[in-house]
Protein backbone atom coordinates (compact mmCIF):
# COMPACT_ATOMS: atom_id res chain seq x y z
CA UNK A 1 0.00 0.00 0.00
CA UNK A 2 1.49 3.39 -0.96
CA UNK A 3 1.38 6.59 1.02
CA UNK A 4 -2.21 7.73 1.27
CA UNK A 5 -2.49 11.39 2.24
CA UNK A 6 -5.45 13.00 3.95
CA UNK A 7 -5.14 16.76 4.28
CA UNK A 8 -6.74 19.08 6.78
CA UNK A 9 -6.01 22.67 5.82
CA UNK A 10 -6.37 24.71 8.98
CA UNK A 11 -5.33 28.06 7.49
CA UNK A 12 -4.55 28.98 3.93
CA UNK A 13 -4.51 32.25 2.03
CA UNK A 14 -2.54 33.84 -0.79
CA UNK A 15 0.60 34.44 1.31
CA UNK A 16 0.63 31.79 4.04
CA UNK A 17 -0.52 28.26 4.77
CA UNK A 18 -0.64 25.67 7.55
CA UNK A 19 -1.35 22.12 6.40
CA UNK A 20 -1.75 18.93 8.40
CA UNK A 21 -1.46 15.60 6.62
CA UNK A 22 -1.70 12.07 7.90
CA UNK A 23 -0.01 9.34 5.89
CA UNK A 24 -0.17 5.60 6.30
CA UNK A 25 1.15 4.10 8.50
CA UNK A 26 -0.36 6.92 10.54
CA UNK A 27 2.49 9.39 10.54
CA UNK A 28 1.58 13.04 10.92
CA UNK A 29 3.12 16.02 9.17
CA UNK A 30 2.32 19.63 9.97
CA UNK A 31 3.62 22.30 7.59
CA UNK A 32 3.63 26.07 7.98
CA UNK A 33 4.83 28.31 5.14
CA UNK A 34 4.52 31.81 3.77
CA UNK A 35 6.12 34.24 1.35
CA UNK A 36 8.67 36.69 2.71
CA UNK A 37 11.24 36.37 5.46
CA UNK A 38 9.18 36.39 8.67
CA UNK A 39 10.42 33.09 10.12
CA UNK A 40 9.04 33.97 13.56
CA UNK A 41 5.48 34.19 12.18
CA UNK A 42 5.88 30.90 10.29
CA UNK A 43 7.19 29.22 13.46
CA UNK A 44 4.37 30.73 15.57
CA UNK A 45 1.77 29.45 13.09
CA UNK A 46 3.40 26.01 13.21
CA UNK A 47 3.21 25.99 17.02
CA UNK A 48 -0.48 26.98 16.90
CA UNK A 49 -1.10 24.24 14.31
CA UNK A 50 0.58 21.60 16.45
CA UNK A 51 -1.43 22.73 19.47
CA UNK A 52 -4.69 22.63 17.48
CA UNK A 53 -3.99 19.12 16.19
CA UNK A 54 -3.08 17.98 19.71
CA UNK A 55 -6.35 19.37 21.09
CA UNK A 56 -8.29 17.67 18.30
CA UNK A 57 -6.62 14.32 19.00
CA UNK A 58 -7.32 14.74 22.73
CA UNK A 59 -10.98 15.60 22.09
CA UNK A 60 -11.48 12.64 19.74
CA UNK A 61 -9.55 10.00 21.67
CA UNK A 62 -9.05 11.32 25.17
CA UNK A 63 -5.29 10.85 24.72
CA UNK A 64 -2.37 13.22 24.23
CA UNK A 65 0.50 12.87 21.81
CA UNK A 66 3.22 10.93 23.64
CA UNK A 67 6.06 13.34 24.42
CA UNK A 68 9.29 12.28 26.10
CA UNK A 69 11.42 15.12 27.50
CA UNK A 70 14.64 13.58 26.16
CA UNK A 71 13.52 11.98 22.87
CA UNK A 72 10.68 14.26 21.79
CA UNK A 73 7.50 12.92 20.27
CA UNK A 74 7.21 9.13 20.24
CA UNK A 75 6.06 7.54 16.97
CA UNK A 76 5.42 4.01 15.82
CA UNK A 77 8.78 4.04 14.02
CA UNK A 78 11.85 4.66 16.23
CA UNK A 79 13.68 6.39 13.36
CA UNK A 80 11.18 9.24 13.75
CA UNK A 81 11.98 10.00 17.41
CA UNK A 82 12.34 13.68 18.24
CA UNK A 83 11.11 16.75 16.48
CA UNK A 84 12.01 15.63 12.95
CA UNK A 85 11.64 19.31 12.08
CA UNK A 86 12.83 20.70 8.77
CA UNK A 87 12.99 24.50 8.65
CA UNK A 88 13.73 25.95 5.23
CA UNK A 89 13.65 29.10 3.13
CA UNK A 90 13.83 29.75 -0.58
CA UNK A 91 16.66 32.18 -1.26
CA UNK A 92 18.33 33.48 -4.41
CA UNK A 93 22.07 32.76 -4.41
CA UNK A 94 23.47 33.84 -7.79
CA UNK A 95 27.03 34.05 -6.48
CA UNK A 96 26.94 30.53 -5.10
CA UNK A 97 25.31 29.34 -8.32
CA UNK A 98 28.28 30.75 -10.28
CA UNK A 99 30.66 29.13 -7.78
CA UNK A 100 29.03 25.75 -8.44
CA UNK A 101 26.73 23.25 -6.79
CA UNK A 102 29.54 21.26 -5.20
CA UNK A 103 30.99 24.39 -3.58
CA UNK A 104 27.56 25.34 -2.20
CA UNK A 105 26.98 21.81 -0.90
CA UNK A 106 30.39 21.80 0.83
CA UNK A 107 29.73 25.18 2.44
CA UNK A 108 26.27 24.10 3.56
CA UNK A 109 27.79 20.96 5.11
CA UNK A 110 30.04 23.15 7.28
CA UNK A 111 27.04 25.26 8.32
CA UNK A 112 24.91 22.16 9.09
CA UNK A 113 22.57 23.03 6.24
CA UNK A 114 21.14 21.13 3.29
CA UNK A 115 20.69 22.78 -0.12
CA UNK A 116 17.98 21.57 -2.48
CA UNK A 117 16.43 22.80 -5.65
CA UNK A 118 13.02 24.39 -5.34
CA UNK A 119 11.42 21.27 -6.81
CA UNK A 120 12.09 19.28 -3.64
CA UNK A 121 14.53 16.65 -2.51
CA UNK A 122 14.96 14.90 -5.85
CA UNK A 123 13.67 17.56 -8.23
CA UNK A 124 17.02 19.03 -9.20
CA UNK A 125 18.17 22.62 -9.31
CA UNK A 126 16.99 25.25 -11.73
CA UNK A 127 18.00 28.89 -11.74
CA UNK A 128 19.52 30.69 -8.78
CA UNK A 129 16.86 29.94 -6.14
CA UNK A 130 17.64 27.25 -3.56
CA UNK A 131 15.65 25.64 -0.77
CA UNK A 132 18.05 25.80 2.20
CA UNK A 133 17.19 23.85 5.36
CA UNK A 134 18.72 22.59 8.58
CA UNK A 135 20.70 19.39 7.95
CA UNK A 136 19.96 17.78 11.30
CA UNK A 137 16.40 16.79 12.11
CA UNK A 138 16.74 14.90 15.39
CA UNK A 139 18.50 15.49 18.70
CA UNK A 140 17.91 19.25 18.75
CA UNK A 141 15.04 21.44 19.90
CA UNK A 142 12.78 23.17 17.41
CA UNK A 143 14.30 26.53 18.37
CA UNK A 144 17.85 25.23 17.80
CA UNK A 145 16.90 23.86 14.37
CA UNK A 146 15.23 27.08 13.25
CA UNK A 147 18.10 29.21 14.58
CA UNK A 148 20.65 27.03 12.75
CA UNK A 149 18.76 27.60 9.51
CA UNK A 150 18.45 31.37 10.08
CA UNK A 151 22.13 31.82 11.00
CA UNK A 152 23.30 29.65 8.12
CA UNK A 153 21.13 31.35 5.50
CA UNK A 154 22.32 34.76 6.72
CA UNK A 155 25.93 33.59 6.35
CA UNK A 156 25.29 32.18 2.87
CA UNK A 157 23.58 35.41 1.81
CA UNK A 158 26.48 37.58 3.04
CA UNK A 159 28.99 35.31 1.30
CA UNK A 160 26.85 35.36 -1.85
CA UNK A 161 27.20 39.14 -2.08
CA UNK A 162 31.00 38.73 -2.13
CA UNK A 163 30.76 35.94 -4.71
CA UNK A 164 28.61 38.16 -6.93
CA UNK A 165 31.47 40.68 -6.95
CA UNK A 166 34.02 37.92 -7.61
CA UNK A 167 32.00 36.63 -10.59
CA UNK A 168 31.02 40.14 -11.79
CA UNK A 169 27.31 39.39 -11.43
CA UNK A 170 25.01 42.36 -11.88
CA UNK A 171 21.41 41.74 -10.85
CA UNK A 172 18.44 43.77 -12.01
CA UNK A 173 16.65 45.78 -9.34
C-alpha positions, 0 to 999 in steps of 0.5 A: 500500500502506498502513502495515502495522504489525507489533508486538513487545511487549517489556514490557507490564504494567498501568502501563508498556509498551515497544512496537516497531513496524515499518511499511512502508516499513521504518521503526521506532518504539519507544515507552515509556510509563507512568502517573505522572510518572517520566520518567527510568524511561520514558526508561531503558526506552526506551534499553533497548528501543532497545538490545534492538532493535539487538542483535536486528538485529545478531544477525539480519543481522550489521549495526548500525543506521547512526548518524552522530555529527552527523545521528543515525540514518540512515533510508531517508528523509532527512526522518527523520534524527536522533532524531525523538524525541517525548517527551510527558506527559498533564497536566491544565491546567484554568487553561489550558483556561479561558484558551483553546486559542489561548492555550495553543498560543501559550504552548507555541510560546514554550516549544518545546512542542506541545499535543495532545488526548489522542486524538492529533494529529488527535483534538481536545481533550476535557476539561482533559487535554492531551498536551504534547510537545517541538515539535522532533524533529530536530537535538537530542539525546534528553536535550535533547528530554526536558529541554525537555519536562520544563521546559516542562511544569513551567512550564505547570503552575506557570502553570496554578495562577495561571490557576486562581486568575484564573478562580476554578477550584476542583478536587475533591481 
